[in-house]
Every structure is written in structure tokens, then in C-alpha cells.
């Protein structure tokens, strides 16, 4: 907590999670291995809340959503964190935050016209592939003439489909950072 004394005393939280997942196979097979293991998900939530100290319940909600999206076969989660008896100086039952986070599809165009063009595109693809972004598939490479500024080498281009947890702004920052590197 952020208020004086909250870090010294244990805090109580009520956490609710709604997870979106394709449950058709589990509904047909009746097999635990075909669905998200809710017991393991609950344990992961407990780890988030007992493994670190946070000042804000917003951070607890973000960390919970991230862990569930990265570790379990879910495409979206809504996390509600309620803090009963929050020290706000008024008679409230609780303070709460609720967030919804999930995987999104994005399509990127990549191109290079300097140095080893194919290697530069492969390197960029590798930089885009990290914990919060996965390259789902990519097109073939195509060589194209430069447009607008014709006095430069031909381009090698491709398109990529990615799945990402990043917001549009965060994804743009990742792409611009990758371009600089």
C-alpha cells in the first residue's frame, strides 16, 4: 500500500478474475488438459499477491493479468482487485480497480534497402518476438523499387501477423525501437 503503515501490516484483498478461452474442446472431451487449470490459475494469483510488495492495487491487477495471459491458454482476462477497509478516511466498504487485458492481432509491414536486406528483416523479426509479442506468421519476401525517393537501392519487403499484449502506443514504440536498432 501507499499509505503509512500499510507495508508493515498484512493487507487483505478480494480478487476476481474472468478469463476468456476457447472451451469447445474441453466441453467435448471433458479432459482437464484441454482447458485452463483454474486451481493453477488461483495459485498464480496468490503468488502475485504474496511474492512482491506493491504500492498500488493497479499494479497488482496488471501483474495478475500479465501472468495469467502469459502462462495459461486464455485470450483475455478481466481482473478486479478490491481492498476492504482501504485507509481513505471515509466509511467505504472497499476501494477497487478493474482492468481488462488480452491478446490482440496486428499486422506489420517490414522493409529494408541497406546492407544485407534479408538479414536485417530477419533480425527485426527476432527483436519483435519477445514475451509480450509473438510473430504468428510472415509473408514471403518481395523486392520492390523505391517510391518517392528513387535514388536509393531496391527494397526487400514482407508483412507479418503478430499477436501482442501491448497497447497500440507500446507496439509503436517497440517497432520504432526495433527500426533504430
C-alpha positions as CSV (number, residue, x, y, z in Angstrom):
1,X,0.0,0.0,0.0
2,X,0.9,3.7,-0.4
3,X,-0.4,4.9,3.0
4,X,1.8,4.9,6.1
5,X,1.8,1.6,7.9
6,X,0.3,-0.4,5.0
7,X,3.7,-2.1,4.2
8,X,4.2,-3.2,7.8
9,X,0.7,-4.7,8.3
10,X,-0.7,-7.6,6.2
11,X,-3.3,-6.3,3.8
12,X,-6.5,-8.1,2.7
13,X,-7.6,-8.2,-0.9
14,X,-10.5,-9.8,-2.8
15,X,-9.6,-10.8,-6.3
16,X,-12.0,-11.8,-9.1
17,X,-10.9,-13.0,-12.5
18,X,-12.9,-13.6,-15.6
19,X,-10.9,-15.4,-18.3
20,X,-11.9,-15.8,-21.9
21,X,-10.7,-19.0,-23.6
22,X,-11.9,-21.4,-26.3
23,X,-13.5,-24.1,-24.2
24,X,-15.1,-26.1,-27.0
25,X,-12.5,-28.9,-26.9
26,X,-12.8,-29.2,-23.1
27,X,-16.5,-29.2,-23.4
28,X,-16.4,-32.1,-25.8
29,X,-13.6,-34.2,-24.2
30,X,-14.3,-33.5,-20.5
31,X,-10.5,-33.5,-20.0
32,X,-8.7,-31.1,-17.7
33,X,-5.7,-31.0,-20.0
34,X,-8.0,-29.3,-22.7
35,X,-8.8,-26.3,-20.5
36,X,-7.1,-23.8,-18.2
37,X,-6.5,-25.3,-14.8
38,X,-8.4,-23.0,-12.5
39,X,-6.6,-24.3,-9.5
40,X,-3.2,-23.4,-11.0
41,X,-4.6,-20.1,-12.0
42,X,-5.7,-19.4,-8.5
43,X,-2.2,-20.4,-7.2
44,X,-0.6,-18.0,-9.7
45,X,-2.8,-15.2,-8.4
46,X,-1.7,-16.0,-4.9
47,X,1.9,-15.8,-6.0
48,X,1.4,-12.4,-7.5
49,X,-0.1,-11.1,-4.2
50,X,2.4,-12.7,-1.8
51,X,5.6,-12.7,-3.9
52,X,6.0,-9.0,-4.2
53,X,5.1,-5.8,-2.4
54,X,3.2,-3.1,-4.4
55,X,2.1,0.4,-3.6
56,X,-0.9,0.4,-5.9
57,X,-3.7,-2.1,-6.5
58,X,-3.5,-1.1,-10.1
59,X,0.0,-2.7,-10.2
60,X,-1.4,-5.9,-8.6
61,X,-4.2,-6.1,-11.2
62,X,-1.7,-5.5,-14.1
63,X,0.7,-8.2,-12.8
64,X,-2.1,-10.7,-12.3
65,X,-3.5,-10.1,-15.8
66,X,0.0,-10.4,-17.4
67,X,0.9,-13.7,-15.5
68,X,-2.4,-15.3,-16.5
69,X,-2.2,-14.3,-20.1
70,X,1.4,-15.5,-20.4
71,X,1.1,-18.8,-18.5
72,X,-2.4,-20.1,-19.4
73,X,-4.4,-20.7,-22.6
74,X,-6.6,-17.6,-22.2
75,X,-7.0,-14.8,-24.7
76,X,-8.4,-12.1,-22.4
77,X,-8.8,-11.6,-18.7
78,X,-10.8,-9.1,-16.6
79,X,-9.2,-8.7,-13.1
80,X,-11.0,-7.0,-10.3
81,X,-9.0,-6.2,-7.1
82,X,-10.9,-5.0,-4.1
83,X,-9.2,-3.7,-1.0
84,X,-11.6,-3.8,2.0
85,X,-11.1,-1.2,4.7
86,X,-8.8,0.9,2.5
87,X,-7.4,3.8,4.6
88,X,-9.2,6.6,2.8
89,X,-10.7,8.5,5.8
90,X,-14.3,7.7,4.8
91,X,-16.8,4.9,5.5
92,X,-16.3,2.9,2.3
93,X,-16.7,-0.9,2.1
94,X,-13.7,-1.1,-0.2
95,X,-11.6,0.5,-2.9
96,X,-11.3,-1.4,-6.2
97,X,-9.9,-1.4,-9.7
98,X,-10.9,-3.5,-12.6
99,X,-8.9,-3.9,-15.8
100,X,-9.4,-6.0,-19.0
101,X,-6.3,-7.1,-20.9
102,X,-5.9,-9.5,-23.7
103,X,-4.0,-10.7,-26.8
104,X,-4.5,-8.6,-30.0
105,X,-3.7,-9.2,-33.6
106,X,-1.6,-6.6,-35.5
107,X,-0.2,-6.6,-39.0
108,X,3.2,-5.0,-39.8
109,X,4.9,-4.2,-43.0
110,X,8.7,-4.6,-42.8
111,X,11.2,-3.4,-45.3
112,X,15.0,-2.9,-45.7
113,X,17.1,-1.4,-48.5
114,X,20.5,-1.2,-46.9
115,X,23.1,-3.8,-46.1
116,X,22.1,-7.4,-46.0
117,X,18.4,-6.8,-46.5
118,X,17.2,-10.3,-45.7
119,X,19.3,-10.5,-42.6
120,X,18.0,-7.1,-41.5
121,X,14.4,-8.2,-41.8
122,X,15.1,-11.5,-40.0
123,X,16.9,-9.6,-37.2
124,X,13.9,-7.2,-36.9
125,X,11.5,-10.2,-36.7
126,X,13.7,-11.6,-33.9
127,X,13.5,-8.3,-32.0
128,X,9.7,-8.2,-32.3
129,X,9.5,-11.8,-30.9
130,X,9.5,-11.4,-27.1
131,X,7.4,-12.2,-24.1
132,X,4.6,-9.8,-24.9
133,X,4.6,-10.1,-28.7
134,X,4.6,-13.3,-30.9
135,X,5.1,-13.4,-34.6
136,X,2.3,-15.7,-35.8
137,X,3.3,-15.8,-39.5
138,X,5.0,-13.8,-42.1
139,X,4.7,-13.4,-45.8
140,X,7.4,-14.2,-48.4
141,X,9.9,-11.6,-49.2
142,X,9.3,-9.3,-52.2
143,X,11.8,-6.9,-53.9
144,X,10.3,-3.5,-54.8
145,X,11.6,-0.3,-56.3
146,X,11.8,2.7,-54.0
147,X,9.0,5.1,-54.1
148,X,9.2,8.9,-53.6
149,X,13.0,8.9,-53.4
150,X,14.0,6.8,-56.4
151,X,17.7,7.5,-55.9
152,X,18.3,4.6,-53.5
153,X,18.7,0.8,-53.5
154,X,15.7,-1.5,-54.1
155,X,13.7,-2.6,-51.0
156,X,13.1,-6.1,-49.7
157,X,9.7,-6.2,-48.1
158,X,7.3,-8.5,-46.2
159,X,4.3,-8.5,-43.9
160,X,4.0,-10.1,-40.5
161,X,1.0,-11.0,-38.4
162,X,1.7,-10.7,-34.7
163,X,-0.2,-11.5,-31.5
164,X,0.6,-9.0,-28.8
165,X,-0.4,-7.9,-25.3
166,X,1.0,-4.4,-26.0
167,X,-1.2,-1.4,-26.4
168,X,-1.1,0.4,-29.8
169,X,1.3,3.0,-28.4
170,X,3.5,0.4,-26.8
171,X,3.6,-1.6,-30.0
172,X,4.5,1.5,-32.0
173,X,7.3,2.3,-29.5
174,X,8.6,-1.3,-29.9
175,X,8.5,-1.0,-33.7
176,X,10.4,2.3,-33.7
177,X,13.0,1.0,-31.3
178,X,13.4,-2.1,-33.5
179,X,13.8,0.2,-36.5
180,X,16.5,2.2,-34.8
181,X,18.5,-0.9,-33.8
